[in-house]
Amino acid sequence: MNAETIDTTFLIVGAGMTGLAFANFLDSDDVLIVERDREIGGWCKTVHQDGFVWDYSGHFFHFKHPDIEAYLRERMDPDEVITVEKNSLIHIADHKVDFPFQKNIHQLPKELFIDALYDLFFREEASAEADANSFKGMLYEKFGKSISELFLIPYNEKLYACDLEELDRDAMGRFFPHADLKSIVRNMRRPDNASYNATFTYPINGAIRYVEALASDIPEQAMRLGDGVQSIDLNQKVATLQSGTQVRYKHLISSAPFDRLLTMSGLPHQPEDFSSNKVLVFNLGFDKKGPEDVHWIYYPERDLSFYRVGFYDNIMGTERMSLYVEIGLASDAEVDVEGSLSRVLTDLKRAGVIEDHELVSHHSVVLDPAYVHITSRSRASFDELSAILKQAGIYSVGRYGGWTYCSIEDNIVEARALAQRFNTLARS
């Protein structure tokens, strides 16, 4: 029996925010979206369980483009989205410090504060602690030894699950909050953390509502779920799906992880150029409230298993504590969900998040990849290989497709810009 063959101008690989946004902003209807999962959303899926609403991880939106937010809100119920004034904290030495840490070191115990301020002032003395071209070297260079070693290094090593000397100094780009000495001292008398995404929006029924807003204008027949791409013939411009169906395309837009796209297309590359971590996420529902007036807390302590804990109940004003807990793991690490949950509950008690609380519902998911490791090698290899793919009509976009660190809104903006380029070409 011959395999089915489909012809389309635009083959979109991945039904997450990036792929759906591209289809939305593209003028052409000659589109096929393929997704190996049976649901849309990528890592923006939402779980409704036992009266709790959880995402696959903490997805909170800081829109910088009002037109993007308006575009989504127009496709949602008017009361669906709430706006929250953010309160995020850092747990250090049994104290809570406001985020960003480097602007709030005056909230530390006296001796730690003196060390942090002294090392910040004489930060050039820490310049030899790490390679200046690495992420770790950048931290020592800009913030000195104490601020780096109290929070910035241990927290990010827990998040990325690697030595920060392996990462490029600009691995987090504009998302890394910098502060100069003058602003740090000024913040001691006149607190001003507003520049660090002071508010965020969140749909009361989970981040999937933003995904559904993007999907609402896409015909059902344009999406093929549960049937991802198995291989791509670059010369023939044919993608073979898991079902055996062959798709002849003119342009292929992929938000799949870039290393997986390279494997699917058979393009020679060095796998070690593209490393990443994975994150084990626990969503936990308890019988009663816990800490209030905080939306998430960062935990740099190496003896605690998680690096961040978020409080859905304080965002949505619900009566029972509802958490997401994130644990960074190396890409090749074995995941022991049952053992990790037991450790998490112990650590939550040690950190003062729970006391005599009863766990009444829980869910877990492994995000793989979660954070890509941006290195000089990954940047150079991506530039070279993505140029080859473009010559074959393939555009690799989004957080994982672009092998970068960016926000969900950035993905939408990038997808819109690419769609508009095609729209312009079609009109010319």
N, C-alpha and C positions, 0 to 999 in steps of 0.2 A: 504494500500500500504506500503510495507516494505521500511525502510530507506536504502539509499545507504551505502555500507560498503567499505572502502578503506584500503589497507594494505601498509605500508611504513616502512622502517627501521628508517628513520629520519623524525620526524614531527617538523617543525620549526614554532613557534608561533610568528608572527610579521614580516612584510616585510619592516622594517627599516634598518638602516645601519648595525646593529648587525646581524640580521637574514640573510640578503643578503650576508654579508661577510662570515658567517659560511658556507653557501651553496657554495660560490665561492671556498673556500680553502679546502673543503671536497672532497676527491677522489671519493666517491660514488655518483652515479646518482639517487639512490633510496631515493629521497627526496621529501617531499611535504611541501610547504610554505603556511600557511594560515594567512589571514589578514582581520580583521573586516572592515577596510576602503576599499573603492573602488579604492584607489590609493596607490602606494608604497611610502615609504619615511618616515613614522612616522612624527616627528616634523621637518623633513628636506624638507618639500614640498615648492614649489616656485609658486608664483602668478604672472602672466603677465596681466597687466590691464592698459589700456589707455596709453600705451607707457612706463609704469613703470615696473620694475622687483623687486619683494619683496619676501622674505622668510617668513615662519611662525614666525621667530624671527631672531635675528642676529646670523648667523652661519658663522664664519670665521675660517679658518683652519691654525693651527700652527703645521706643521708636524715635528715630532721628529724622525721619521723613514723614511729615504729617499726611502727605498724599497716599503713602503706602498704608498707613494705619486706617485712613478714611476708606480706602479701597476694600480693606478687609471688613471693617465695621459695617459698611453698606450691605454686606452679604450675611450679616448675623442679626440675631434678635437684639433689639435696642438695649435691653437690660442685661445682656450676656456678659459684658466686659466690665470689670471693676478696675479702678486706678488706686494704687497703694503707695503711700509714702514709705519708702524703704527704711528699714532698720536692720542692719547687719552688724554682727559682732565677731570678735576674735577671742578665742579662749587661750590664755597664756598664764602659766603659773597660778592657776586657780583664780585668775582675774578675767574680767571681760573688758575688752578694749574696742572702741568704735573702729569700724573700717572707713577709710584705708589706714592700715597700721602705721605707716610712716608719717602720717600727719597727726597721729594721736598717741605718740610715745609718752607724752606727759601723763597719760592715764595708767602707766605701769607703776608697780611698786618703786619706791624712791631709788634704790640701788640699781635696778634694771634701767630706770629712766636715765640716771646719770651716765651709765655705761653707753646707752644708746645715743644720747646726745653727744657725749665725748667722741665716740667712734664715728658719728656722722660728721662732726666738725673736722676730725683728722682722718677722713675716710681714705685719703691717698695712701695711708699706711697699710691698708688692706688690699691694695692693688695687686700684690704678689700672691694672693690666696688662690687665684684661679686664672685660667686663660682669659685675657681681656676680650677675646672674640666670642666667648661663650656666654650663655645666659647667666651662669653663676658669676662669671667675671664682671658682667654688667651690674649685678646686684651689689657686689663688694665695692665696685667703683663709684656707684651713685649713692649708696646708703651706708657704707661702712660695715664693720664686722658684726656688731650687736644686732642691728635691725635685720641684717641678712640672716644671721644664724638663729635669732629668736623666732622669726616667722617666715620670711620670704623664701629661704632655702628649704627648710623642712616641709613647709606646706606644699610648695610646688613639686618637691621630690615625691611626696605622697600622691599628689595629683597625677603627675606624668609617669610615675613608677620608673624613674631612671635618674642617673646622675645628671645634674643640670649643666655640667661641663660638656655634655653631648649635644646640647641644644644651642642654636644660633642666638646671639645676644638680643636680636629683635624677634624672638620666637612668638611673643604675644602681641607684637605691634602696638597699635594704638590702645589696646585693651589693658596694657599694664599701667597702673596709676603711678605716675612720677610726682615728686614734690621736691622743691628746693628748700634750702635751709631757712630762708626768710619766711616762706609760707608755713613751714612746720612750726617755727617759733610763733608766728602770728596766730596759728590755730590754737595755741595754748590759752590765749585770752579771748579770741573771737572765733569760736568753732565755725568752720565752713567746709562741710563735706559734700555740698550740693552738686559740685561738678561731677561727682562719681555716680551718675545715674540715680538721682535722688528719688525718682518715682518709677514705677513700672506698672504695666497693665497685665491682667490675667483673666481669662474666661472662667466663670464660675463652674463650668462643666469641663474644664481641662483644656490644655493646649491644642487638643485635637480639633477644637472648634475653629481655630484659625486655619487649620489644614482643610477642614470641611468647607470653609468660606472660599478657599482657592479652588476646591474641587467642584463647587456648586455650579459653575458655568461650563464645566467640561462634560460632554455627552458620555454616557455610560459605555457606549460602544467604542469610544476612543481609548479606553483603559483595559488592559489585560493583566489581571492580578493572578498571583500564584504561578507565574510563568516568566521567569527572568531570563536574561541573556546567558547562554552557555559559551558561545564563541563568536568571534567577529572576523570576517574575511575582509581585510582592508582593501585589497585590490578590486574585489567584486562588489564591495559595499553591500554585503549580505551578513545579517546577524542571525545566528541559529539559536532558537529559544530552548528552554529545558524540555519542552514538549516535542521538540523536533521541528516545529514550525520555523520556516525561513522567512525573514523579513528583508526585502530589498528596500534600501533607503537612499535618499540623496544626502541628508544631513543627519548625524547622530549626536544627540546632546545627552551627556552622561553625568549623573551626580553620584555614581558608584565610587567607592574608594579607588583612588588613582592606580594603586598597585594592582588591584583586581581587574581594572580596565586593561592594564598592560598585559596581564595574563590572558584575559579573554581574547585580546586582539593578537596575541602571539608576538608582541613587539619585544625584542631582546632588551633586557635591563638587568641591573644589579638589585636583587631584592633587599639587600642590606641598606640601600639608599633610602628606603621607605619603611621606617619603623614607627610604631605607635604603641599605645597602651590600650587596655580595656578597663572598664569600670563596672563593678558589681554594685547594683542599686537595690536597696531594700526600701520598700514602701511599708510603713508600719502604722497600724491603727490601734490606739489604746482606749481604755474605758473612761478616761477622764482627762482633763486639761493638764498641761505641764507649764513650762515657762511661757510667759505671755509677753506681748509687745516686742517680739523679735521675729524676723522672717527667715533668717538663716545664720548659722554660726560656723566659723572656720576653726579647724582644730589642727594646728601644726605639730602637736606633741606626737613623737614617734611611737609612744607606748599605747596610743589609741588607734584602733584599726581604721577609722574613717577620717576623711579630711574635711567633710562638710556635712552638716545636718540642717535640713530645712523644715519649716513648720507651716504646712498647708492650712492648719486650723487657724493660725494667726493671720493668714492672708484672707481666708474666706469667712472668718468669724463663726466657725463651727464649735460645738460644745465638747468634742473629744479631740485629744491630741492626735494629729495626723502628720507623720514624718516621712521625709525621704532621707536616706542615709547613703553616702557615696564612698566607695572604697576603690582606690586605684590599684591596678594589678599589671604586671608585665604581660605582654601579649601572649607569651607561652606558659603563663602560670595556670596551674590546675585550679579550678573553682570548686570549693567545698561549700555549698550553699548552707547546709544544715549547721556545719561547724562555724561558719562565718556568722550566721544569725545568732548563735549562742554567744559568740565573742562580742558581737555588736550590742546585745542586750546588757552584757556585763559592763562594757565600756560606756554605754549611755548612763548607767547607774553611777559609775565612777566620775563621769563628767557632770553629774547633777541634773541630767535631762529627765530621768525617770527616778521614782522612788519606789512606792508600792504599787505602781501601775500594773494593770493586767493587759497583756497583748491579746487583742480580740480579733485581729485580722492582719494578714501580711501577704506580700507579693514581692517577687524579685525578678530582675532581668539583668542580663549581662550585655553591656554596650561594647561592641567590638567591630571596628575601632571606636574609641571614644575621643582621645586626644592624639593627633598626629604629632610626631617629633619633627620639628622644623629645624633642619640643619643646613650647613652650607652645601652639603652633598645633595640633600633632597631638593633644595632650591635650584641648583644647577641641573640636576637630572630632570626635574619637572619641566623646566624651561625648554630643554632640548627635546624631550620626548613628546610634550604637548604640542610643540611646533610640528613634529612629524605627523601626529594624529590630525591636526588641523588640515594638513595637506591632503589627508584622506577623508576629510569631511566630518571629523569627529571633534567635538568641543567638550572638554572635561571641566565641569563647573561645580560650584558649591563648596562647602567646607571640606568634604572628603575628596570630591572630584578635583578641587584646586589645591589639595594637600596644604591647608592653611588653618589659621585660627581666625574665626569670624563669627558674627552673630547671625541669627536666623533672618533678621531684616537684611543683612548684607547679602545673604543668598538670594532673597527676593529681588533686591536692587540689581545684582549681577545678572540674574535671569531676565529681568525686564530689559536691561541694556542690550543683552544678546538678542532678544526677540525683536527689539526695535531696530537693530542692525539688519536683520533679515527683512523686516517690514520695509525699511528704506530701500533695500536692494530690489524687492519685489515691485516697488513703485517706480523705480528708475528705468 
